[in-house]
Amino acid sequence: MVDAHRTFVIVGGGLAGAKAAETLRAEGFSGRVILIGDERDHPYERPPLSKGYLAGKEERDSVFAHETAWYAGADVELHLGQPVTAIDREARSVRLGDNTVIHYDRLLLATGAEPRRLDIPGTDLVGVHHLRRLAHADRLRNVLAALGRDNGHLVIAGAGWIGLEVASAARGYGAEVTVVEPEQSPLHQVIGPEVGQIFTDLHREHGVRFHFGARLTEIVGQDGLVLAARTDDGEEHPAHDVLAAIGAAPRSALADAAGLAMADRAHGGGIAVDASLRTSDPHIFAAGDVAAVLHPLLGTRLRVEHWANALNSGPAAARAMLGQEVAYDRVPYFFSDQYDLGLEYSGWAPPGSYDQVVIRGDAGKREFIAFWLKDRKVLAGMNVNVWDVTEHIQRLVRSGRRIDPHALGDPSVPLETLL
Ligand SMILES: Cc1cc2nc3c(=O)[nH]c(=O)nc-3n(C[C@H](O)[C@H](O)[C@H](O)COP(=O)(O)OP(=O)(O)OC[C@H]3O[C@@H](n4cnc5c(N)ncnc54)[C@H](O)[C@@H]3O)c2cc1C
């Protein structure tokens, strides 16, 4: 029996929200749990949207966080297809798009992020796409299949993770792919130029064209359809469709309007939370892509836009809402799959933060671990087609100890002996 005297409301029906609801019940919370999401689909995982599902290798049903019947079974009240439009912190209530007002004792904001838009002429043409939602992936999947059939051209703005994964899926369908990227290498902000070259080679071998050092300035169309994409160096690239994969912005407007403290833009924006994922209002918490956490391990405010962060911070926030002691200090982690290359990355080492890159293994064969170091301390490690090493890599990152780079780069020295 649900105890109607206590109500925990979760705004955002993504992975963080769904996992928070699951944890509240697993921890024995007996009050009302209300999950409100503006998408019509039940909460789902987004990684397959640019990989298996997009490539036509996974079923649509496989992406959902829980089976539909789970919500009723766990007494989680769902309001789907309903945006929360306002938070009244004084009254402790949220207002929905249909003007329903719901009281909360504790509120979790798990509103995620949204794709950044290209601010150039032509973005209203039919063939211009973004990829965040299942509905976007449904559409893009059909587009890629059609491009493959007709030898059509896809131009992707941005050589980040989503841009590269879509490039891989598109080549799988046989579409012609050009990736336009302002930096000189892919994934620049995450892995820097040293390791970026490996991804340039990988995609070129699979027939992807890169146009580095340039930005899209216009999408040229006729009768509402895309014809070409122009870059700021005066080049025109044939295109039937264009994907804007230029990053995501936190969906924090709701929290901002309610007067909650925000992280500054230099730290990626988002809702500022402490290590227990509590916002500047003690009754309100935030988790997932939207939360900028004061990270106890890294000593900085960090907003992580990755699956594992949604998976783990949703439950951590739920425990904090229940009054448990929480210090969210996970080593940031993500994974990616492109063609026959799979990788996992642990840590945080944007360009400028490291002074050495150590490769352990065979980068030419794409079976290696890359480490980013500062003063011989491991800031991050990425295992490429090498498995079951994440725990060791994370221990190296977590330890903050100085490690001998020669031993680190030598595959005959077991990783676990380096600490
Ligand atoms: C195509 C794609 C591929 C990805 N691949 C990987 C990968 O390979 N590895 C990896 O580590 N990460 C990957 N990610 C990132 C990962 O999916 C995200 O980090 C994760 O989805 C974040 O979960 P979340 O619950 O915080 O936010 P979201 O999943 O964005 O969910 C937030 C939900 O809240 C809803 N919402 C927002 N505002 C409101 C409101 N006011 N009222 C009601 N509802 C609202 C949103 O519509 C959304 O449904 C990928 C992301 C995308 C888009």
The ligand as a Gaussian input file, in Angstrom:
#p B3LYP/6-31G(d) Opt

LIG

0 1
 C       22.096000       9.334000     -29.628000
 C       22.800000       9.258000     -28.313000
 C       23.765000       8.270000     -28.105000
 C       24.430000       8.180000     -26.898000
 N       25.388000       7.225000     -26.734000
 C       26.051000       7.132000     -25.569000
 C       27.068000       6.146000     -25.387000
 O       27.372000       5.375000     -26.280000
 N       27.700000       6.082000     -24.207000
 C       27.400000       6.926000     -23.195000
 O       28.019000       6.838000     -22.140000
 N       26.445000       7.888000     -23.334000
 C       25.767000       8.003000     -24.496000
 N       24.799000       8.962000     -24.651000
 C       24.494000       9.869000     -23.542000
 C       23.418000       9.289000     -22.617000
 O       22.381000       8.746000     -23.363000
 C       22.910000      10.404000     -21.706000
 O       23.960000      10.761000     -20.866000
 C       21.687000       9.963000     -20.909000
 O       20.602000       9.770000     -21.758000
 C       21.316000      11.010000     -19.881000
 O       20.182000      10.578000     -19.192000
 P       19.241000      11.598000     -18.396000
 O       18.192000      10.768000     -17.786000
 O       20.073000      12.495000     -17.571000
 O       18.636000      12.554000     -19.515000
 P       17.727000      12.215000     -20.772000
 O       18.001000      10.857000     -21.261000
 O       17.918000      13.358000     -21.720000
 O       16.236000      12.254000     -20.191000
 C       15.646000      13.461000     -19.760000
 C       14.190000      13.394000     -20.057000
 O       13.541000      14.491000     -19.442000
 C       12.599000      15.062000     -20.340000
 N       12.342000      16.452000     -19.923000
 C       13.145000      17.519000     -20.034000
 N       12.551000      18.624000     -19.529000
 C       11.326000      18.225000     -19.081000
 C       10.237000      18.903000     -18.464000
 N       10.284000      20.218000     -18.177000
 N        9.139000      18.192000     -18.141000
 C        9.067000      16.860000     -18.388000
 N       10.078000      16.174000     -18.979000
 C       11.184000      16.849000     -19.321000
 C       13.319000      14.928000     -21.661000
 O       12.457000      15.072000     -22.755000
 C       13.870000      13.516000     -21.542000
 O       12.915000      12.574000     -21.900000
 C       24.120000       9.087000     -25.863000
 C       23.143000      10.080000     -26.062000
 C       22.490000      10.164000     -27.281000
 C       21.457000      11.245000     -27.503000

